[in-house]
Amino acid sequence: MVHYVCIMPSIVKLPAVRLPADRSNDWIYRRFCALFCAGVHGQLLTNIPPPSTSYVQIYALPVGQGDCTIIQCPSSGDIIVFDCGSSGANGILPSDVQAFLGSSIDKVRYILVTHANQDHFNYLYQITWNTSSVMAVIIGGMASDYNNNVNMRNWLSNWNTINKLYMVNNGVSCIGSTNCLITNAKMPSSTIATNFCSNPSIPFSILATNVGSSANQKSIVMKIVQGGWSMLLSGDMEGAASVTIAMNLGTTLQSTVYKISHHGASAMANKVEWLNPIKPTFAFASNGYAFRNCRHPRCITIDRLLSLNTITTTTPHNLYCGGTSAMTDMNNSTFQYNILETSPTSTLICFLTYTSSGALPGSHCGTSTLTADTNDGVFDDECLSTSQTGGTTLSMTAHPTLLVIMMMFSFIIIIL
């Protein structure tokens, strides 16, 4: 039996993490364990680290083909959960998310569900939340949009019973932060502010939601702004709705860090009209193993981001992207641009300074080992059609290694 043990450099005293023995035959386990050392925490991310005094810390957990973003406020350690779900067993489980939060579950103040697709919410009702500490559960669309999933319907109903279920603009289309007020499901005239972090205050603006008729086009689009740096999170926003938002908001969408919409899809999401005003210097996608059926992020999306000429360069690392078939899926093992994806074996970490005089230059992201992908081949109903072509800008060749690394790292593989 083969096990892989990941450990940090000897200058940091840390426990080793042994990957589950029952998955030892998975081919992914025969690849590398990657480690990240940002000089901030110096520990493996089996549990959320203590809050920083200087940064908003954002953790994109490796849930596979889905989304689960944990936003941790500086100083107070208050947490905002931005979606949490997966389309199949190709990443960590709800129990792993619960373990990651640990005692910090009592610090969760807000839970945002961008839209009514299961790969964005089906972990939420499998996690035990502290109903006293959570101030609001905020959903994109209407509560009735989630009725097809009985567990989610009941979960939302429970929050509504204790007057903590909120919608944006009463579930009606809105564009612009002044129009997209967060309204209580029972008392529509009752609203809450979007300064989710306090001491210091970090403004979170909801820029749009419910713009189209499909679940994806009802996605909440949220922006964090502070200290001259910003981050845009947009769920699965796509299609005509995304173009309408871009036309109306223009440069308001501009953000330092862009969480790539719809896991990096390209047929409907991440259109040129949507990306042009965002102009990020860094971008990342939350997705499963790139060579699965969905093959996110798509090479076309990477090409579009690079064509903006705003993505900065960084230390060479691996980047996978998908084309139209297994023959056109590609990998660049020396990709030098600030675009990352949540690999099945790592957690993506972003740091945003809340003051322009922060020790780090504004913002950065990296990865840290947490768990691995089972590569189970479950088809995701959010996958795109195969009517698109592969990338043209990237110079890539087929390669099986799944590894995304940014910044300084070291790794050791131990075969027992």
Wavefront OBJ file of the C-alpha trace (Angstrom):
o trace
v 0.000 0.000 0.000
v 1.297 3.447 -0.882
v 0.778 6.522 1.274
v 1.830 10.071 0.606
v 2.890 12.250 3.484
v 3.251 16.008 3.067
v 5.429 17.934 5.483
v 6.655 21.518 5.688
v 10.309 22.623 5.644
v 12.296 21.789 8.760
v 12.260 25.397 9.924
v 8.558 25.011 10.695
v 7.474 22.358 13.175
v 4.266 20.873 11.808
v 2.334 17.624 11.873
v 2.445 15.459 8.769
v -0.764 14.823 6.854
v -1.373 11.271 5.659
v -3.807 10.959 2.807
v -6.586 8.352 3.271
v -5.408 4.776 2.686
v -8.698 3.750 1.075
v -7.923 6.026 -1.876
v -4.329 4.833 -2.322
v -5.074 3.301 -5.715
v -6.237 6.605 -7.148
v -3.755 7.660 -9.819
v -3.758 11.189 -8.522
v -2.152 9.947 -5.316
v 0.772 8.780 -7.362
v 1.523 12.424 -8.121
v 2.891 15.216 -5.990
v 1.835 16.662 -2.694
v 2.388 20.412 -2.880
v 2.988 22.718 0.037
v 2.712 26.447 0.396
v 4.691 28.625 2.772
v 3.689 32.284 2.685
v 5.540 33.209 5.841
v 2.193 34.182 7.390
v 0.892 31.022 8.998
v 3.434 28.268 8.432
v 0.940 25.459 8.910
v -1.042 22.972 6.893
v -4.629 23.917 6.221
v -6.427 21.049 7.870
v -7.953 23.783 10.052
v -8.516 27.429 9.344
v -5.553 29.460 10.678
v -6.028 32.281 13.204
v -7.151 35.608 11.723
v -4.544 38.054 10.528
v -4.284 41.528 11.992
v -3.512 42.952 8.564
v -5.354 40.986 5.888
v -8.706 39.740 4.759
v -7.982 36.043 4.227
v -9.878 34.115 1.568
v -9.802 30.317 1.366
v -11.132 28.563 -1.745
v -11.554 25.008 -0.486
v -10.951 22.079 -2.874
v -14.514 20.774 -3.069
v -13.938 19.638 -6.642
v -16.428 20.726 -9.291
v -18.166 23.268 -7.102
v -17.539 26.250 -4.866
v -16.787 26.814 -1.210
v -15.122 30.116 -0.358
v -14.372 31.064 3.234
v -13.705 34.766 3.863
v -12.073 35.574 7.200
v -12.090 39.128 8.552
v -8.915 40.552 10.112
v -8.604 40.826 13.893
v -12.106 39.651 14.819
v -11.870 36.452 12.795
v -15.502 36.820 11.729
v -16.291 34.586 8.751
v -18.434 34.911 5.641
v -19.161 31.666 3.783
v -19.651 32.321 0.091
v -21.307 29.204 -1.393
v -20.438 25.679 -0.319
v -21.269 22.713 -2.490
v -19.988 20.173 -4.996
v -21.379 18.258 -7.948
v -19.799 14.949 -6.947
v -17.274 13.169 -4.732
v -14.304 14.760 -6.459
v -13.058 16.839 -3.572
v -13.282 17.247 0.171
v -16.525 16.345 1.915
v -18.887 18.441 4.077
v -17.299 16.827 7.144
v -13.908 18.119 5.960
v -15.306 21.639 5.680
v -16.728 21.303 9.188
v -13.326 20.140 10.438
v -11.571 22.962 8.578
v -13.726 25.560 10.335
v -13.399 23.799 13.692
v -14.189 26.085 16.614
v -14.278 29.005 14.168
v -17.742 27.778 13.184
v -18.846 30.093 16.003
v -17.324 32.983 14.053
v -19.489 32.470 10.968
v -21.639 35.597 10.724
v -22.997 35.411 7.171
v -23.680 32.623 4.700
v -24.223 33.699 1.087
v -25.674 31.344 -1.518
v -25.141 32.859 -4.944
v -27.798 30.849 -6.785
v -29.890 27.689 -6.797
v -27.450 25.154 -8.236
v -26.499 22.261 -6.000
v -22.760 22.506 -6.620
v -22.948 25.830 -4.786
v -25.118 24.882 -1.807
v -25.457 21.153 -1.123
v -22.739 21.102 1.569
v -24.462 23.807 3.587
v -27.241 21.645 4.994
v -24.711 18.910 5.873
v -22.722 21.192 8.172
v -23.755 21.978 11.739
v -23.888 25.760 12.092
v -24.204 27.833 15.236
v -27.594 29.453 14.669
v -26.862 31.980 17.402
v -23.685 33.332 15.821
v -24.961 33.413 12.214
v -26.569 36.798 11.622
v -27.995 36.128 8.160
v -28.278 33.567 5.385
v -28.453 35.505 2.119
v -29.625 33.840 -1.094
v -29.615 34.706 -4.769
v -33.052 34.385 -6.319
v -36.141 33.441 -4.329
v -36.442 30.773 -1.630
v -38.792 28.871 -3.958
v -35.928 28.493 -6.470
v -34.381 25.956 -4.086
v -37.506 23.836 -3.589
v -36.327 21.030 -5.899
v -33.832 20.048 -3.234
v -35.816 18.965 -0.180
v -32.856 19.238 2.168
v -32.075 22.766 1.038
v -35.725 23.766 1.174
v -35.952 22.592 4.773
v -32.619 24.206 5.661
v -33.760 27.582 4.328
v -37.116 27.181 6.044
v -35.378 26.698 9.370
v -33.427 29.919 8.933
v -36.603 31.693 7.905
v -38.315 30.470 11.083
v -35.763 32.333 13.193
v -35.955 35.429 10.940
v -32.443 35.017 9.559
v -33.220 34.288 5.917
v -32.527 37.188 3.558
v -32.770 37.837 -0.159
v -31.325 40.602 -2.283
v -33.842 43.241 -3.363
v -36.665 40.860 -2.361
v -35.573 38.457 -5.082
v -36.119 41.021 -7.856
v -33.523 42.009 -10.445
v -31.088 44.708 -9.364
v -27.869 46.260 -10.621
v -25.766 48.613 -8.504
v -24.992 48.474 -4.787
v -27.528 51.171 -3.938
v -30.277 49.076 -5.529
v -29.180 45.645 -4.301
v -30.275 45.901 -0.672
v -30.335 42.799 1.511
v -33.936 42.277 2.592
v -35.441 39.946 5.168
v -37.605 37.168 3.683
v -40.352 37.729 6.275
v -40.040 41.484 6.609
v -39.053 42.935 3.209
v -38.653 46.416 4.652
v -35.998 45.140 7.064
v -32.497 45.372 5.578
v -28.937 44.764 6.765
v -25.719 46.587 5.889
v -22.958 44.913 3.892
v -20.051 45.927 6.113
v -19.657 42.274 7.019
v -16.323 42.849 8.763
v -15.972 45.231 11.679
v -12.979 46.733 13.472
v -11.720 47.456 10.890
v -14.768 47.854 8.685
v -14.420 46.038 5.359
v -17.159 46.938 2.870
v -18.711 44.130 0.839
v -20.842 45.476 -1.993
v -23.488 43.381 -3.727
v -23.340 44.753 -7.254
v -26.027 42.663 -8.955
v -28.280 39.632 -8.739
v -31.438 38.125 -10.262
v -30.625 39.808 -13.578
v -31.619 36.876 -15.801
v -34.164 34.051 -15.681
v -31.822 31.072 -15.276
v -30.306 30.059 -11.942
v -26.825 31.042 -13.109
v -27.969 34.479 -14.215
v -29.535 35.057 -10.805
v -26.099 34.702 -9.193
v -25.061 37.233 -6.575
v -22.156 39.375 -7.755
v -20.184 40.654 -4.764
v -17.128 42.879 -4.470
v -14.776 43.379 -1.527
v -12.971 46.718 -1.560
v -10.401 48.019 0.881
v -6.974 49.631 0.969
v -6.853 50.135 -2.774
v -7.351 46.415 -3.442
v -10.462 44.508 -4.365
v -11.901 41.110 -5.180
v -14.897 40.151 -7.327
v -16.926 36.970 -6.695
v -19.763 36.236 -9.104
v -20.990 32.659 -8.653
v -21.965 31.300 -12.082
v -22.949 34.650 -13.599
v -23.043 34.289 -17.368
v -24.730 35.051 -20.672
v -26.759 38.126 -21.517
v -27.135 38.946 -17.832
v -23.374 39.315 -17.406
v -23.176 41.565 -20.461
v -26.036 43.706 -19.126
v -24.291 44.070 -15.761
v -21.020 45.014 -17.439
v -22.728 47.608 -19.615
v -24.423 49.185 -16.611
v -21.571 49.080 -14.106
v -18.525 49.504 -16.321
v -15.376 50.239 -14.314
v -17.212 49.561 -11.036
v -16.466 45.891 -11.782
v -12.708 46.490 -11.921
v -11.031 44.280 -9.315
v -7.535 43.274 -8.296
v -8.543 39.625 -7.816
v -11.230 37.884 -9.869
v -12.783 34.591 -8.816
v -13.489 33.284 -12.309
v -17.215 32.878 -12.927
v -18.759 29.417 -13.408
v -15.553 27.565 -12.514
v -13.858 28.915 -15.648
v -16.536 28.034 -18.226
v -16.424 29.848 -21.562
v -19.466 29.108 -23.738
v -21.799 31.364 -21.765
v -19.655 32.641 -18.899
v -16.586 34.885 -18.943
v -17.509 36.651 -22.138
v -15.143 39.344 -23.385
v -17.755 42.015 -22.613
v -17.839 40.823 -18.988
v -14.078 40.523 -18.501
v -13.068 43.803 -20.145
v -14.202 46.082 -17.291
v -12.919 43.708 -14.566
v -9.305 43.818 -15.753
v -7.888 41.735 -12.873
v -4.223 41.361 -12.094
v -4.907 37.940 -10.533
v -7.606 35.348 -11.228
v -8.498 31.905 -9.916
v -11.068 29.221 -10.657
v -12.761 26.777 -8.289
v -13.160 23.542 -10.191
v -12.604 19.804 -10.129
v -9.926 17.855 -11.920
v -9.475 19.650 -15.244
v -9.647 16.489 -17.355
v -13.021 15.451 -15.990
v -16.156 15.856 -18.063
v -16.398 19.578 -17.377
v -12.713 20.279 -18.017
v -12.821 23.584 -16.189
v -11.294 26.069 -16.464
v -11.628 26.234 -20.226
v -8.586 27.242 -22.264
v -10.674 29.875 -24.020
v -11.340 31.570 -20.676
v -7.615 31.591 -19.868
v -6.940 33.076 -23.315
v -9.514 35.810 -22.749
v -7.999 36.719 -19.394
v -4.508 36.899 -20.840
v -5.713 39.032 -23.742
v -6.690 41.747 -21.223
v -2.951 42.357 -20.694
v -3.595 43.043 -17.003
v -2.735 39.648 -15.480
v 0.672 39.957 -13.842
v 3.474 37.407 -14.032
v 4.657 35.235 -11.175
v 6.746 32.171 -10.324
v 6.241 29.393 -12.927
v 3.593 26.872 -11.896
v 1.266 24.302 -13.440
v -2.005 25.325 -15.046
v -4.482 22.931 -16.581
v -7.296 23.966 -18.886
v -9.872 22.077 -20.902
v -10.702 22.107 -24.583
v -13.383 20.218 -26.471
v -12.158 16.699 -25.800
v -9.456 14.744 -24.013
v -7.220 15.368 -27.019
v -7.414 19.139 -26.644
v -7.165 19.378 -22.855
v -3.858 21.040 -22.158
v -1.311 21.662 -19.455
v 1.458 24.190 -19.111
v 3.923 23.126 -16.430
v 5.719 26.492 -16.519
v 2.765 28.861 -16.648
v 4.011 32.248 -15.433
v 0.830 34.291 -15.071
v -1.188 34.943 -11.924
v -3.989 32.529 -12.783
v -4.555 29.544 -10.488
v -7.149 26.834 -10.017
v -8.148 24.916 -6.911
v -6.427 21.637 -7.599
v -7.847 18.460 -6.041
v -4.915 18.381 -3.637
v -4.688 21.971 -2.515
v -6.525 24.909 -0.993
v -6.222 28.289 -2.640
v -5.412 31.115 -0.248
v -5.750 34.816 -1.006
v -4.712 37.699 1.197
v -6.117 41.213 0.685
v -4.657 44.058 2.700
v -7.124 46.290 4.487
v -4.589 49.108 4.626
v -2.377 50.432 1.855
v 0.597 50.276 4.226
v 0.301 46.503 4.699
v 3.450 44.370 4.793
v 2.492 42.599 1.574
v 2.078 44.462 -1.731
v -1.691 44.653 -1.768
v -2.789 41.117 -2.485
v -1.484 37.698 -3.351
v -2.624 34.114 -3.523
v -1.054 30.700 -3.161
v -1.901 27.073 -2.418
v -1.629 24.638 0.475
v -2.199 20.892 0.575
v -5.454 19.751 2.150
v -6.852 16.637 0.470
v -7.115 14.796 -2.834
v -9.531 14.077 -5.681
v -11.129 10.677 -6.219
v -11.513 11.328 -9.977
v -14.797 9.434 -9.892
v -16.041 10.594 -13.280
v -19.389 11.903 -11.998
v -20.918 14.048 -14.732
v -21.784 17.580 -13.683
v -25.071 18.897 -15.035
v -23.487 22.340 -15.130
v -20.953 21.189 -17.744
v -20.859 22.965 -21.047
v -21.552 21.587 -24.492
v -18.583 20.530 -26.598
v -19.247 23.083 -29.320
v -16.215 25.191 -28.457
v -12.575 25.013 -29.403
v -9.449 24.729 -27.309
v -7.050 27.500 -26.351
v -5.021 29.416 -28.883
v -2.904 31.767 -26.798
v -1.355 29.192 -24.462
v 1.574 27.057 -25.507
v 0.671 23.767 -23.840
v 1.326 20.059 -24.117
v -0.500 17.094 -22.623
v 0.836 16.134 -19.196
v -0.778 14.024 -16.415
v 0.654 15.738 -13.353
v -1.886 17.676 -11.316
v -0.016 20.357 -9.403
v -0.709 24.035 -8.859
v 1.967 25.919 -6.992
v 2.584 29.599 -6.436
v 5.254 31.298 -4.348
v 7.938 29.411 -2.381
v 7.288 25.718 -1.658
v 8.895 22.406 -0.918
v 7.633 18.847 -1.076
v 8.579 15.382 0.110
v 6.945 12.149 -1.008
v 7.321 9.236 1.350
v 6.430 5.746 0.190
v 5.695 3.414 3.050
l 1 2 3 4 5 6 7 8 9 10 11 12 13 14 15 16 17 18 19 20 21 22 23 24 25 26 27 28 29 30 31 32 33 34 35 36 37 38 39 40 41 42 43 44 45 46 47 48 49 50 51 52 53 54 55 56 57 58 59 60 61 62 63 64 65 66 67 68 69 70 71 72 73 74 75 76 77 78 79 80 81 82 83 84 85 86 87 88 89 90 91 92 93 94 95 96 97 98 99 100 101 102 103 104 105 106 107 108 109 110 111 112 113 114 115 116 117 118 119 120 121 122 123 124 125 126 127 128 129 130 131 132 133 134 135 136 137 138 139 140 141 142 143 144 145 146 147 148 149 150 151 152 153 154 155 156 157 158 159 160 161 162 163 164 165 166 167 168 169 170 171 172 173 174 175 176 177 178 179 180 181 182 183 184 185 186 187 188 189 190 191 192 193 194 195 196 197 198 199 200 201 202 203 204 205 206 207 208 209 210 211 212 213 214 215 216 217 218 219 220 221 222 223 224 225 226 227 228 229 230 231 232 233 234 235 236 237 238 239 240 241 242 243 244 245 246 247 248 249 250 251 252 253 254 255 256 257 258 259 260 261 262 263 264 265 266 267 268 269 270 271 272 273 274 275 276 277 278 279 280 281 282 283 284 285 286 287 288 289 290 291 292 293 294 295 296 297 298 299 300 301 302 303 304 305 306 307 308 309 310 311 312 313 314 315 316 317 318 319 320 321 322 323 324 325 326 327 328 329 330 331 332 333 334 335 336 337 338 339 340 341 342 343 344 345 346 347 348 349 350 351 352 353 354 355 356 357 358 359 360 361 362 363 364 365 366 367 368 369 370 371 372 373 374 375 376 377 378 379 380 381 382 383 384 385 386 387 388 389 390 391 392 393 394 395 396 397 398 399 400 401 402 403 404 405 406 407 408 409 410 411 412 413 414 415 416
